[in-house]
Amino acid sequence: MRTVDILGANRFENYTKTRDGSRAIIIQDGKILLTHELKSGWWLLPGGGLEEGENPEDCVIREVEEETGLIVRPLRQFLFMHEYYEEYRYTGYFFVCEVAGKGQMRLTDVEKQRGVQPEWLPLQKAMELFSVHESYADVSEEKRGSYQREYTALKEYMNFAAESPERKIFERFPGVSCAYRDAAGRETLKYDGAADKENHIPVDGSTVFPACSISKFVTAMIVMKLQEQGLLNIDEAANRHLHQWKLLRKDGKESDATIRSILDHTSGIIDGEDSFYGLRRNDPVISLTDILEGRTAYNKRRAESEKQAGTEFEYSDAGYCVLQLMIQEVMQLSFEEVATKYVFEPLGLKRTFFASLQNIELREKDQNMAAGYDSEGALIPGKYPQIPDLAASGLWSTPYELMMLAEEFIKAVNGRSLFLRRESAQEMIRPTENFSWVGLGLFLRGEDTLVSQGWGENGQCMLKMNVTTGEVSVVMTNMDPGADQTESGVEQLTEL
C-alpha cells in the first residue's frame, strides 16, 4: 500500500507521542463530501481519531456518520500517511467509501460552535482549495498542515482511482521510494511495494536502495574535500598521486590526464564492452588493479588515456576506479573509510554507505536493504551484486538521506555550508569546456538544475536539485527496468 510521510520542519529527532485517525474519500457524481466549518471557513475530509479498542474501518464509519449524518461502507484503504510535527507522529488511514444509508449527525459542542456542516464540492474545486496550503504558513501552521494532508490524500486518491502514469510507474518496479523537498522547504516521503518479495518485506522510509552512479557525486565531493585540505589539486595529473599503478597513454607513456578530466569523463579512459556488472557475492574477490588492468570479465579493457584529455566525453566507471585508487593512496585508508570520515559522519548519514563485501554483510543484518531484481523481475543471486568499483557505483542510501546530501550541497553552492566550501561546490557545477552539460560528478540541466542518476543490474535511481529554489527530488528503485530513466518513468517521478 502506498505510504506518504510528511516531515514537519518543527519535528523532533524522535517522536514520543502518537495519534491515529481515519479519513474518508466519498465521491458521488464528480463531487466529494467535505466538512465545512462556517465560523473559520475551514474545509476538511470527514474523519477523526481512533477511540480505544477501535479499528481504522470502524473509526471511519463512526466519524463520517457523526460529522455528516451518512452511513458509509469502506471499500478499500488506499493510503497510509504519517505526519511528523514536534514530538508527535500522526498516523492516518485513508479509505475510499460509498454511501450506504442515512444515520444521525452527532456533533460535539465544539463542532457545533464552529458551525460544522457537510457539503458536496466538485472534486476539482476541492483540489484547488487544498492546493494553496502553503499560503496559510504565516497565518496558521495547523491549517497549513491540515490542508497539505488533505491535498496529498486527494492526489493519491486520483492516482489510485485512475490508471495514472504515476501508478503505472510504481507498479513497474517491485519497490519504489521517493523523497521530495519543495521550494518552501516542506519535505515529503512516498514509498510503496516490496523491498524483498520473497520474504514479504515491504518498502518503508528506512529501506536502503542501491544508488548506483550517484556514487560519482559523492566521490567528487570527497575529492573536493581533499583539495580543501591541500592534499591534492584537481588540475594536477592524477598520476602524481598514484604509486602502485599508473594511468598510461596508448603509447605506454604516463598520461598527464588531470583529476578534473577524470571527474568530468573527458580523460580519454574508455570502459570495456559489457563491463561493470554481473559479479556475484560468492565470486572470487577482484581488486581495483585487476579492474584497471582489464584482467577480468568485469572489465576486459585496460584503463588508459586512449584519447587526448578534454577532446571527447566518454562516460567511464573505470575512470572513477582510478579516483578510488588515488583517494586510497592519498589517505592510506580504504575508500569506504574515507567516505565515512569526510562525508557520511559529518552530515549524520547513518544509512548511507559504500557496499564493500564486508559492509554488505554487516548492513544486511541490521538494515532493510532492498533485494535486487533483474529486468525480468527475477531475484539477483545473493540478493545484491558484488561492486568492487565503489567510487563509481557502490553507494547505498535512502532517498531521504540523499535528499539531505543534496540540501547540504545547495547550501554550499550558495555559501551557507560549513561542510563544503562555496568555491568547491561552484567548481563542481561549472560547465566543462566543450561539454556544457557536464560538471564534476554531476550533470547540468540549464542554469539552476543539477542531476545525478544511476542504473545498475539491481536498481535505477535519480537525484534532481535546483540550486536556486532549493527543491530536491530523489527516486530509488530495486530493479533494472531495461530502459533509461526517461523511458522507465523514474525521471517522471522526480517531477512530481
C-alpha positions in Angstrom: 0.0 0.0 0.0 1.2 3.5 -0.8 2.6 5.3 2.2 3.4 9.0 2.4 5.4 10.6 5.2 5.1 14.4 5.8 8.1 15.7 7.7 7.2 18.9 9.5 10.0 21.4 9.8 9.4 21.6 13.5 9.6 17.8 14.1 11.8 16.5 16.9 14.5 14.0 16.0 12.5 11.2 17.7 8.7 11.3 18.3 7.4 10.4 21.8 3.7 10.7 21.2 1.3 9.2 18.7 -2.2 9.8 17.4 -4.1 7.7 14.9 -7.1 8.5 12.8 -9.1 7.6 9.8 -10.5 9.8 6.9 -12.9 9.1 4.1 -12.9 9.9 0.4 -16.6 9.8 -0.7 -17.3 10.7 -4.3 -20.7 11.0 -6.0 -21.4 12.4 -9.4 -18.0 14.1 -9.6 -18.4 15.7 -6.2 -16.6 15.0 -2.9 -18.1 15.2 0.5 -16.2 17.5 2.9 -16.9 19.1 6.3 -17.1 22.9 6.3 -16.6 24.9 9.4 -18.7 28.0 8.8 -17.1 30.1 11.6 -13.5 29.6 10.5 -14.0 28.7 6.8 -12.0 25.5 7.2 -12.7 22.5 4.9 -11.6 19.0 5.8 -12.1 15.4 4.7 -14.6 13.8 7.1 -12.8 11.7 9.7 -11.1 11.8 13.1 -9.2 10.0 15.8 -9.5 6.3 16.7 -11.1 5.6 20.0 -9.7 3.0 22.4 -10.2 -0.5 21.0 -11.5 0.7 17.7 -10.0 -0.4 14.3 -9.5 2.1 11.4 -12.5 0.9 9.4 -14.9 1.2 12.4 -13.4 4.6 13.1 -14.1 6.0 9.6 -17.7 4.7 9.7 -18.3 6.3 13.1 -16.6 9.6 12.2 -18.4 10.0 8.9 -21.8 9.4 10.5 -21.1 11.8 13.4 -19.9 14.6 11.1 -22.2 14.2 8.1 -25.2 12.0 9.1 -24.4 9.4 6.4 -23.6 5.8 6.9 -20.7 4.7 4.7 -19.2 1.4 3.6 -15.4 1.4 3.4 -14.5 -0.1 0.0 -10.7 -0.1 0.3 -7.9 1.6 2.2 -5.7 3.3 -0.5 -3.3 5.3 1.6 -1.3 5.2 4.8 0.1 8.5 6.0 2.5 9.6 8.7 2.8 13.3 9.7 5.6 14.3 12.0 5.3 17.6 13.9 7.2 18.4 17.1 7.0 15.4 19.4 4.1 13.8 17.6 3.7 11.2 14.9 0.1 11.4 13.4 -0.9 8.2 11.6 -3.8 8.4 9.1 -5.7 5.7 7.4 -7.5 6.9 4.2 -10.4 4.9 2.8 -12.5 5.1 -0.4 -16.1 4.8 0.9 -19.5 4.6 -0.6 -22.8 5.9 0.9 -24.8 3.0 2.3 -27.7 4.9 4.0 -28.6 7.7 6.4 -27.7 7.9 10.0 -27.6 10.6 12.7 -25.2 13.5 13.0 -23.7 13.7 16.4 -21.5 16.8 16.6 -19.6 17.7 19.7 -20.3 21.0 21.4 -17.0 22.4 19.9 -18.1 21.3 16.4 -21.5 22.9 16.9 -19.8 26.2 17.9 -17.6 26.1 14.9 -20.7 25.6 12.6 -19.5 22.2 11.2 -21.7 21.0 8.3 -21.3 18.6 5.4 -21.1 20.0 1.9 -20.5 18.4 -1.5 -17.9 20.2 -3.7 -16.7 19.4 -7.2 -13.6 17.3 -6.9 -11.5 19.7 -8.9 -12.6 22.6 -6.7 -11.6 20.7 -3.7 -8.2 20.0 -5.2 -7.8 23.7 -5.8 -9.0 24.6 -2.3 -6.4 22.4 -0.6 -3.6 23.1 -3.1 -2.9 26.5 -1.7 -1.9 25.1 1.7 1.4 27.0 1.7 -0.4 30.3 1.6 -1.5 29.7 5.3 2.1 29.2 6.5 2.2 32.7 8.2 -1.5 32.5 9.4 -1.9 29.1 10.9 0.5 26.2 10.8 -2.3 23.9 11.9 -4.4 24.9 8.9 -1.5 24.7 6.5 -0.6 21.3 7.7 -4.2 20.1 7.6 -4.6 21.4 4.0 -1.3 19.8 2.9 -2.6 16.5 4.3 -5.9 16.7 2.5 -4.3 17.8 -0.7 -1.8 15.0 -0.6 -4.6 12.5 0.1 -6.6 13.7 -2.8 -3.7 13.5 -5.2 -3.0 9.9 -4.1 -6.7 9.1 -4.5 -6.7 10.3 -8.0 -3.6 8.2 -8.8 -5.3 5.2 -7.1 -8.7 5.7 -8.8 -7.4 6.0 -12.4 -4.7 4.3 -14.4 -2.5 7.3 -13.8 1.1 7.5 -15.2 2.4 7.6 -11.7 0.6 4.5 -10.7 1.9 2.6 -13.7 5.4 3.6 -12.9 5.1 2.5 -9.3 3.7 -0.9 -10.5 6.6 -1.4 -12.9 9.1 -1.9 -10.0 9.0 -4.3 -7.1 9.7 -1.4 -4.8 9.9 2.4 -5.2 10.9 5.1 -2.6 10.9 8.8 -3.2 11.8 12.0 -1.2 10.8 15.5 -2.1 11.6 18.9 -0.8 9.6 21.8 -2.2 10.6 25.5 -2.6 9.1 26.3 0.9 11.3 23.6 2.4 8.5 21.1 3.0 9.7 17.5 3.0 7.7 14.5 2.0 8.5 10.8 1.5 6.5 8.4 -0.6 7.0 4.7 -0.9 5.3 1.5 -2.0 6.0 -2.1 -2.9 8.4 -4.8 -1.8 11.9 -4.4 -0.5 12.1 -8.2 -0.6 9.4 -10.0 -2.5 10.5 -13.5 -1.4 10.4 -12.6 2.3 7.4 -10.3 2.1 9.3 -7.3 3.4 7.6 -4.0 2.3 9.5 -0.8 1.5 9.4 1.7 4.3 11.1 5.1 4.8 14.3 3.4 6.1 14.7 0.9 3.2 18.2 1.3 1.8 18.5 1.1 -2.0 21.4 0.9 -4.4 22.4 4.5 -5.5 24.5 3.1 -8.4 26.2 6.0 -10.2 25.0 8.7 -7.8 28.2 7.3 -6.2 30.1 9.6 -8.5 28.5 12.7 -6.9 29.8 11.6 -3.5 33.2 10.7 -4.9 33.5 14.2 -6.4 32.6 15.7 -3.1 35.3 13.6 -1.4 37.9 14.8 -4.0 36.9 18.4 -3.4 37.2 18.0 0.4 40.7 16.6 0.0 41.6 19.6 -2.2 40.3 21.9 0.5 42.8 20.3 2.8 45.7 20.8 0.4 46.1 17.1 -0.2 45.6 17.3 -3.9 44.8 19.7 -6.7 42.2 18.7 -9.3 44.1 20.4 -12.1 47.2 18.2 -11.4 47.8 14.9 -13.2 46.2 12.0 -11.4 49.5 10.1 -11.7 51.1 12.4 -9.2 49.2 10.6 -6.5 49.2 7.1 -8.0 52.1 4.8 -7.0 51.1 1.1 -7.2 49.5 1.6 -10.6 49.9 4.3 -13.3 47.5 5.6 -15.8 49.2 5.3 -19.2 48.6 6.6 -22.7 48.2 4.2 -25.7 51.9 4.6 -26.4 52.8 3.3 -22.9 53.9 6.6 -21.5 52.4 8.1 -18.4 49.3 10.1 -19.0 49.0 13.7 -18.0 45.2 13.4 -17.6 44.1 15.6 -14.7 41.9 14.6 -11.8 39.4 17.1 -13.2 39.3 15.4 -16.5 38.6 12.0 -14.9 35.8 13.6 -12.7 34.1 15.1 -15.8 34.7 12.0 -18.1 37.0 13.7 -20.6 40.2 11.9 -19.6 40.1 9.6 -22.6 39.5 6.5 -20.5 37.1 4.0 -22.1 35.3 1.2 -20.4 35.4 -2.3 -21.7 32.4 -3.6 -23.6 29.6 -5.1 -21.4 31.6 -4.2 -18.3 30.9 -3.4 -14.7 28.1 -5.8 -14.0 27.5 -9.5 -13.2 29.8 -10.0 -10.3 28.2 -12.0 -7.5 28.9 -12.0 -3.8 30.3 -15.6 -3.9 32.5 -14.9 -6.9 36.3 -14.5 -6.3 37.2 -11.1 -5.0 38.8 -8.9 -7.6 41.0 -5.9 -6.8 41.0 -2.4 -8.2 44.2 -3.1 -10.1 42.6 -6.2 -11.6 39.8 -3.9 -12.9 42.2 -1.2 -14.1 44.5 -3.7 -15.9 41.4 -5.3 -17.6 42.3 -8.7 -16.3 38.8 -9.9 -15.5 35.4 -10.3 -17.2 34.2 -7.5 -15.0 36.2 -5.1 -17.2 38.2 -6.6 -20.1 39.8 -3.3 -21.2 42.8 -1.8 -19.5 42.2 1.7 -18.3 44.2 4.1 -20.4 44.0 7.6 -21.7 43.2 6.4 -25.2 42.3 10.0 -26.4 43.7 13.4 -25.7 42.2 14.6 -22.4 39.4 17.2 -22.9 38.7 16.3 -26.5 35.8 13.8 -26.1 33.2 12.9 -23.4 33.3 9.2 -22.6 31.3 8.2 -19.5 33.7 5.9 -17.6 33.3 3.8 -14.5 36.9 2.8 -14.9 37.9 6.4 -14.6 36.3 6.5 -11.2 38.2 3.4 -10.2 41.3 5.4 -10.9 40.0 8.1 -8.5 39.1 5.4 -5.9 42.7 4.1 -6.0 44.1 7.6 -5.9 42.0 8.5 -2.8 43.1 5.4 -1.0 46.7 6.1 -1.7 46.5 9.7 -0.7 44.7 8.9 2.6 46.2 5.5 3.3 42.7 4.3 4.2 40.0 2.2 2.5 37.7 4.2 0.2 34.7 3.5 2.4 36.6 4.7 5.5 37.4 8.0 3.7 33.8 8.4 2.7 32.5 7.8 6.2 35.1 10.2 7.7 34.7 13.0 5.2 31.0 12.8 4.2 28.7 10.4 6.0 29.6 11.1 9.6 29.8 15.0 9.3 26.4 15.0 7.7 24.8 12.5 10.0 24.0 10.0 7.3 23.6 6.8 9.3 22.0 4.7 6.5 24.4 5.7 3.7 27.5 3.6 3.0 29.7 2.1 0.2 28.9 -1.6 -0.2 32.1 -3.4 0.1 31.5 -7.1 0.8 32.2 -6.6 4.5 29.8 -3.7 4.7 27.1 -5.7 3.0 27.5 -8.5 5.5 27.2 -6.1 8.4 24.4 -3.9 7.0 22.1 -6.7 5.8 21.9 -7.9 9.4 20.5 -4.7 10.9 19.1 -2.7 8.0 16.3 -3.1 5.5 18.4 -3.5 2.3 16.3 -3.7 -0.9 16.8 -7.0 -2.7 17.8 -6.6 -6.3 15.8 -7.8 -9.3 16.9 -8.1 -12.9 14.9 -6.8 -15.9 12.8 -9.9 -15.9 11.8 -9.4 -12.3 14.0 -12.3 -11.1 15.9 -12.0 -7.8 19.7 -11.5 -8.4 21.7 -14.4 -7.0 22.8 -13.4 -3.5 20.2 -10.5 -3.5 22.9 -7.9 -4.0 25.8 -7.8 -6.6 29.4 -7.5 -5.6 30.6 -4.0 -6.5 34.3 -3.5 -6.2 34.2 -0.2 -8.1 32.8 1.6 -5.1 33.6 5.2 -6.2 31.8 4.6 -9.5 28.7 2.7 -8.4 28.9 1.2 -4.9 26.8 3.6 -2.9 23.7 2.6 -1.0 21.4 5.0 0.7 17.8 6.1 1.3 16.0 8.8 -0.7 15.8 10.9 2.5 19.5 10.8 3.2 20.4 11.5 -0.4 18.0 14.5 -0.1 19.9 15.6 3.0 23.1 15.4 1.0 21.6 17.4 -1.9 20.3 20.0 0.6 23.8 20.5 2.0 25.3 20.8 -1.4 22.8 23.5 -2.3 23.8 25.3 0.8 27.4 25.0 -0.3 26.7 26.4 -3.7 25.1 29.4 -2.1 27.8 29.9 0.5 25.8 28.7 3.5 27.5 25.3 4.3 30.1 24.5 7.0 30.6 21.2 5.3 31.8 22.2 1.9 33.3 25.5 0.7 31.4 27.6 -1.8 34.3 27.6 -4.2 34.4 23.8 -4.1 30.7 23.5 -4.9 30.9 26.1 -7.6 33.7 24.2 -9.2 31.6 21.1 -9.3 28.8 22.8 -11.2 31.0 24.8 -13.5 30.3 23.6 -17.1 33.1 21.6 -18.6 34.8 23.2 -21.6 33.2 21.9 -24.8 30.7 19.9 -22.8 28.5 22.4 -21.2 26.1 19.9 -19.7 28.8 18.1 -17.6 30.0 19.1 -14.2 32.2 17.2 -11.7 30.3 14.1 -10.7 27.1 15.8 -11.8 25.2 16.8 -14.9 23.8 20.2 -15.6 20.2 21.0 -16.8 20.1 24.6 -17.6 21.3 27.3 -15.2 19.8 26.0 -12.0 19.1 22.3 -12.1 21.6 19.5 -11.3 21.1 15.8 -11.9 22.9 12.7 -10.6 21.5 9.4 -11.7 22.3 5.7 -11.6 21.3 2.5 -13.3 22.5 -0.9 -12.4 21.5 -4.5 -12.5 19.7 -4.2 -9.2 18.1 -0.8 -9.4 17.6 2.5 -11.0 17.6 5.9 -9.4 17.7 9.7 -9.9 18.5 12.8 -7.9 17.5 16.2 -9.1 18.1 19.5 -7.3 17.5 23.2 -8.1 20.3 25.3 -6.5 18.2 28.5 -6.8 14.8 27.4 -5.3 16.2 24.6 -3.1 13.9 22.0 -4.5 15.1 18.4 -4.3 13.7 15.1 -5.6 15.1 11.6 -5.2 13.7 8.4 -6.6 15.1 5.0 -5.9 14.1 1.5 -7.1 15.3 -2.1 -6.7 15.0 -3.4 -10.3 16.8 -3.0 -13.6 13.9 -1.8 -15.8 15.8 -2.5 -19.0 15.3 1.1 -20.1 16.8 4.5 -19.2 15.2 6.9 -16.6 13.1 8.7 -19.2 11.6 5.6 -20.6 11.2 3.7 -17.3 9.4 6.7 -15.7 11.9 7.3 -12.9 12.6 10.8 -14.2 8.9 11.5 -14.4 8.6 10.7 -10.7 11.2 13.3 -9.9 8.9 15.9 -11.4 6.0 15.3 -9.0 
